[in-house]
Amino acid sequence: MPRSLRLFTLSLAVLALALAAGCASHKSQKLKSEKEYFEDAQKQMQSGNFSKATTSLEELESHYPVGLYTEQAQLELIYSKF
């Protein structure tokens, strides 16, 4: 087998392994509804866990930039960060 063909084959193998490793490390996260994110944040704030509430509200904003809970979520986010 010519050297250039071996090098090409080896390069393809390394690339395939790198792509497979990248896909394996991606976490599959279930997308919640807008209401679920908001209710989770409310529960966290009531229990005094403002960092988790902030995370839930930021996820709500990121997944649902326009929706029924968006404006209230932005206000709650200000409160939870304060």
C-alpha atoms as an extended CHARMM CRD file, in Angstrom:
* protein
*
        82  EXT
         1         1  MET       CA              0.0000000000        0.0000000000        0.0000000000  PROA      1               0.0000000000
         2         2  PRO       CA              1.4690000000        3.4000000000       -0.9350000000  PROA      2               0.0000000000
         3         3  ARG       CA              2.4230000000        5.6860000000        1.8970000000  PROA      3               0.0000000000
         4         4  SER       CA              0.0050000000        8.4450000000        0.8640000000  PROA      4               0.0000000000
         5         5  LEU       CA             -2.9230000000        5.9970000000        0.8700000000  PROA      5               0.0000000000
         6         6  ARG       CA             -1.9940000000        4.7680000000        4.3660000000  PROA      6               0.0000000000
         7         7  LEU       CA             -1.7490000000        8.3460000000        5.6000000000  PROA      7               0.0000000000
         8         8  PHE       CA             -5.1260000000        9.1770000000        4.0670000000  PROA      8               0.0000000000
         9         9  THR       CA             -6.7420000000        6.0840000000        5.6200000000  PROA      9               0.0000000000
        10        10  LEU       CA             -5.2350000000        6.8820000000        9.0060000000  PROA      10              0.0000000000
        11        11  SER       CA             -6.4660000000       10.4770000000        8.7660000000  PROA      11              0.0000000000
        12        12  LEU       CA             -9.9960000000        9.3140000000        7.9830000000  PROA      12              0.0000000000
        13        13  ALA       CA             -9.9360000000        6.9020000000       10.9230000000  PROA      13              0.0000000000
        14        14  VAL       CA             -8.7700000000        9.6180000000       13.3220000000  PROA      14              0.0000000000
        15        15  LEU       CA            -11.4330000000       12.0070000000       12.0190000000  PROA      15              0.0000000000
        16        16  ALA       CA            -14.1610000000        9.3700000000       12.4110000000  PROA      16              0.0000000000
        17        17  LEU       CA            -13.0770000000        8.6610000000       15.9880000000  PROA      17              0.0000000000
        18        18  ALA       CA            -13.0000000000       12.3640000000       16.8470000000  PROA      18              0.0000000000
        19        19  LEU       CA            -16.5050000000       12.8560000000       15.4640000000  PROA      19              0.0000000000
        20        20  ALA       CA            -17.8240000000        9.8130000000       17.3030000000  PROA      20              0.0000000000
        21        21  ALA       CA            -16.2930000000       11.0100000000       20.5800000000  PROA      21              0.0000000000
        22        22  GLY       CA            -17.8100000000       14.4540000000       20.1200000000  PROA      22              0.0000000000
        23        23  CYS       CA            -21.2660000000       13.0230000000       19.5770000000  PROA      23              0.0000000000
        24        24  ALA       CA            -20.9880000000       10.6760000000       22.5450000000  PROA      24              0.0000000000
        25        25  SER       CA            -20.2280000000       13.4840000000       24.9650000000  PROA      25              0.0000000000
        26        26  HSD       CA            -23.2870000000       15.5540000000       24.0030000000  PROA      26              0.0000000000
        27        27  LYS       CA            -25.8960000000       15.3310000000       26.7210000000  PROA      27              0.0000000000
        28        28  SER       CA            -29.4230000000       14.8270000000       25.5510000000  PROA      28              0.0000000000
        29        29  GLN       CA            -31.5810000000       17.1440000000       27.6200000000  PROA      29              0.0000000000
        30        30  LYS       CA            -35.3340000000       16.8420000000       27.5690000000  PROA      30              0.0000000000
        31        31  LEU       CA            -36.9660000000       20.1260000000       26.6560000000  PROA      31              0.0000000000
        32        32  LYS       CA            -39.5560000000       21.1410000000       29.2430000000  PROA      32              0.0000000000
        33        33  SER       CA            -42.5950000000       23.2380000000       28.5580000000  PROA      33              0.0000000000
        34        34  GLU       CA            -42.5380000000       26.9420000000       29.2490000000  PROA      34              0.0000000000
        35        35  LYS       CA            -44.8810000000       26.4490000000       32.1960000000  PROA      35              0.0000000000
        36        36  GLU       CA            -42.6640000000       23.7060000000       33.7020000000  PROA      36              0.0000000000
        37        37  TYR       CA            -39.5870000000       25.9460000000       33.6260000000  PROA      37              0.0000000000
        38        38  PHE       CA            -41.5430000000       28.7600000000       35.2730000000  PROA      38              0.0000000000
        39        39  GLU       CA            -43.0710000000       26.5150000000       37.9530000000  PROA      39              0.0000000000
        40        40  ASP       CA            -39.6610000000       24.9920000000       38.7240000000  PROA      40              0.0000000000
        41        41  ALA       CA            -38.2410000000       28.4800000000       39.1930000000  PROA      41              0.0000000000
        42        42  GLN       CA            -41.1250000000       29.4580000000       41.4620000000  PROA      42              0.0000000000
        43        43  LYS       CA            -40.6060000000       26.3740000000       43.6540000000  PROA      43              0.0000000000
        44        44  GLN       CA            -36.8770000000       27.0420000000       43.8710000000  PROA      44              0.0000000000
        45        45  MET       CA            -37.4250000000       30.6670000000       44.8910000000  PROA      45              0.0000000000
        46        46  GLN       CA            -39.9540000000       29.6690000000       47.5460000000  PROA      46              0.0000000000
        47        47  SER       CA            -37.4330000000       27.2310000000       49.0170000000  PROA      47              0.0000000000
        48        48  GLY       CA            -34.7120000000       29.9020000000       48.9490000000  PROA      48              0.0000000000
        49        49  ASN       CA            -32.5870000000       28.3330000000       46.2090000000  PROA      49              0.0000000000
        50        50  PHE       CA            -32.1610000000       31.4110000000       44.0330000000  PROA      50              0.0000000000
        51        51  SER       CA            -29.2510000000       30.0550000000       41.9610000000  PROA      51              0.0000000000
        52        52  LYS       CA            -31.3520000000       27.1390000000       40.6730000000  PROA      52              0.0000000000
        53        53  ALA       CA            -34.2890000000       29.4830000000       40.1390000000  PROA      53              0.0000000000
        54        54  THR       CA            -32.0330000000       31.7260000000       38.0720000000  PROA      54              0.0000000000
        55        55  THR       CA            -30.9350000000       28.7350000000       35.9940000000  PROA      55              0.0000000000
        56        56  SER       CA            -34.5420000000       27.6830000000       35.3220000000  PROA      56              0.0000000000
        57        57  LEU       CA            -35.5510000000       31.2060000000       34.3490000000  PROA      57              0.0000000000
        58        58  GLU       CA            -32.5530000000       31.6020000000       32.0400000000  PROA      58              0.0000000000
        59        59  GLU       CA            -33.3980000000       28.2750000000       30.3740000000  PROA      59              0.0000000000
        60        60  LEU       CA            -36.9980000000       29.4220000000       29.9670000000  PROA      60              0.0000000000
        61        61  GLU       CA            -35.8010000000       32.6300000000       28.2970000000  PROA      61              0.0000000000
        62        62  SER       CA            -33.3780000000       30.7810000000       26.0800000000  PROA      62              0.0000000000
        63        63  HSD       CA            -35.8680000000       28.1370000000       24.8820000000  PROA      63              0.0000000000
        64        64  TYR       CA            -38.9490000000       30.3660000000       24.7990000000  PROA      64              0.0000000000
        65        65  PRO       CA            -37.8830000000       33.9510000000       24.0070000000  PROA      65              0.0000000000
        66        66  VAL       CA            -41.4920000000       34.8800000000       23.2030000000  PROA      66              0.0000000000
        67        67  GLY       CA            -44.3220000000       33.3160000000       25.1340000000  PROA      67              0.0000000000
        68        68  LEU       CA            -46.8830000000       33.5490000000       27.8910000000  PROA      68              0.0000000000
        69        69  TYR       CA            -44.3510000000       33.4970000000       30.7280000000  PROA      69              0.0000000000
        70        70  THR       CA            -41.4910000000       35.4480000000       29.1340000000  PROA      70              0.0000000000
        71        71  GLU       CA            -42.1730000000       38.8980000000       30.5540000000  PROA      71              0.0000000000
        72        72  GLN       CA            -42.8690000000       37.5800000000       34.0510000000  PROA      72              0.0000000000
        73        73  ALA       CA            -39.8030000000       35.3420000000       33.8310000000  PROA      73              0.0000000000
        74        74  GLN       CA            -37.6350000000       38.3710000000       33.0780000000  PROA      74              0.0000000000
        75        75  LEU       CA            -38.9820000000       40.1490000000       36.1700000000  PROA      75              0.0000000000
        76        76  GLU       CA            -38.4860000000       37.0400000000       38.3080000000  PROA      76              0.0000000000
        77        77  LEU       CA            -34.9520000000       36.7120000000       36.9430000000  PROA      77              0.0000000000
        78        78  ILE       CA            -34.1360000000       40.2180000000       38.1340000000  PROA      78              0.0000000000
        79        79  TYR       CA            -35.4970000000       39.3370000000       41.5740000000  PROA      79              0.0000000000
        80        80  SER       CA            -33.6780000000       36.0080000000       41.7810000000  PROA      80              0.0000000000
        81        81  LYS       CA            -30.3540000000       37.6070000000       40.8520000000  PROA      81              0.0000000000
        82        82  PHE       CA            -30.8580000000       40.3860000000       43.3930000000  PROA      82              0.0000000000
